[in-house]
Amino acid sequence: MTGVIVTYRSQKTIRACLDAARRCHDAGVMDTVVVDNDTPPPDATRDILAREASFARVVLCDHNTGFGRGCNRGLAEVRTPYVVFINPDATLEPDAVRTIVSFMDAHPRCAVAGPAILQHEDSSGQPVYMHVGGLLRPAYVVRDSLGRGYSSRFRKPMIPGAPPFVSDWVSGAMLVGRVEVLRDLGAFDPRFFLYFEETDLCRRVLAAGHEIWAVPGAAVEHIGGVSAAEESNDRVKGCIAVHYYQSRFYYLQKHFGGFRARAVTLAEFVCEPLVSLLRAVLGKHQGPVFRRWRHPLWQLPRPPEEVAPL
């Protein structure tokens, strides 16, 4: 297994991520490639990599090429059958690597797998793990805009130690892939600068006849949203809003056509602020009521050639 870590303004979390990767390296279960997306000073990410990532292959980009393209750049360095894309605010320990590699070895149709990702603890101190499944569809956007959500209905919780199960989506915060399959599929679509690149990949993996599995026996930790917080205060679902809306619209257009993408986005544009206003009147809403109206109705991310050359 090779771990690919893409960094950008990651000084607050990258040490813990590297420490865990070093333990995997010392245990002989994982190589590591770190791709830095041109982190600017005064952020100390590159200084930390220079001092503490001697065990890894470090690639320093001249431009911020985006998360998916950074992952693809790291994938080009991989020489093992499996790769795990690790967010710089996540940690992966040797036992989890062994568990998921053993699973992939035993399930040759599995092209993508995800571990149980600890997000945080609830008010009572109980761990909260990320859900899987519920591959995004147009109807889900409408449900969200009406305040109904879809997590409880279409997503399944990951309980560490539970048996593995088939899913249609696992989180890109810690995504394991079969290298041969990912390369055959062209890895991550470079048009996604940030967000929904793993959602697009999961859909293409399934369309190609492969399987996606959740492997709760491999448990990892993820803080989440740290780099986004460094970059912007305008966030939705913990994501930088401008990239979230652009990438989601591109995903919807790519897989469901321009008409449906525009229709559901228009429905959200109208309904979400009205629902938020009603909830605010009832004292049940926090945050900006008309946040959705701050962003264009239909906007695509820039083509990769306009972002930066590889």
URRA-V635064 format. One record per backbone hydrogen bond with DSSP energy under -1.0 kcal/mol. CO is the residue of the C=O (numbers start at 1). NH is the residue of the N-H. If there is no record, write none. Layout:
co & nh
CO & NH
CO & NH
//
This chain:
co & nh
1 & 31
2 & 84
3 & 33
4 & 86
5 & 35
7 & 37
10 & 13
10 & 14
13 & 17
14 & 18
15 & 19
16 & 20
17 & 21
18 & 22
19 & 23
20 & 24
21 & 25
22 & 26
23 & 27
24 & 29
25 & 28
31 & 3
32 & 57
33 & 5
34 & 59
35 & 7
36 & 38
36 & 61
40 & 43
44 & 48
45 & 49
46 & 50
47 & 51
48 & 52
49 & 53
53 & 56
57 & 34
59 & 36
63 & 65
66 & 70
67 & 71
68 & 72
69 & 73
70 & 74
71 & 75
72 & 76
74 & 77
75 & 78
81 & 179
82 & 2
83 & 177
84 & 4
85 & 175
87 & 90
89 & 223
91 & 221
93 & 97
94 & 98
95 & 99
96 & 100
97 & 101
98 & 102
99 & 103
100 & 104
101 & 105
102 & 106
107 & 110
109 & 211
111 & 178
112 & 213
113 & 176
114 & 215
116 & 220
117 & 130
118 & 222
120 & 128
122 & 125
126 & 122
128 & 119
128 & 120
132 & 156
137 & 140
138 & 142
139 & 143
140 & 144
141 & 145
142 & 146
143 & 148
144 & 147
150 & 154
151 & 155
156 & 132
159 & 162
165 & 214
169 & 133
173 & 87
175 & 85
176 & 113
177 & 83
178 & 182
179 & 183
180 & 184
181 & 185
182 & 187
183 & 186
189 & 192
193 & 67
196 & 200
197 & 201
198 & 202
199 & 203
200 & 204
201 & 205
202 & 206
203 & 207
204 & 208
205 & 210
206 & 209
211 & 111
211 & 112
212 & 167
213 & 114
214 & 165
215 & 218
218 & 116
220 & 118
221 & 91
225 & 229
226 & 230
227 & 231
228 & 232
233 & 235
234 & 241
236 & 239
239 & 236
240 & 244
241 & 245
242 & 246
243 & 247
244 & 248
245 & 249
246 & 250
247 & 251
248 & 252
249 & 253
250 & 254
251 & 255
252 & 256
253 & 257
257 & 261
258 & 262
259 & 263
260 & 264
261 & 265
262 & 266
263 & 267
264 & 268
265 & 269
266 & 270
267 & 271
268 & 272
271 & 275
272 & 276
273 & 277
274 & 278
275 & 279
276 & 280
277 & 281
278 & 282
279 & 284
280 & 283
291 & 294
292 & 295
303 & 306
304 & 308
//
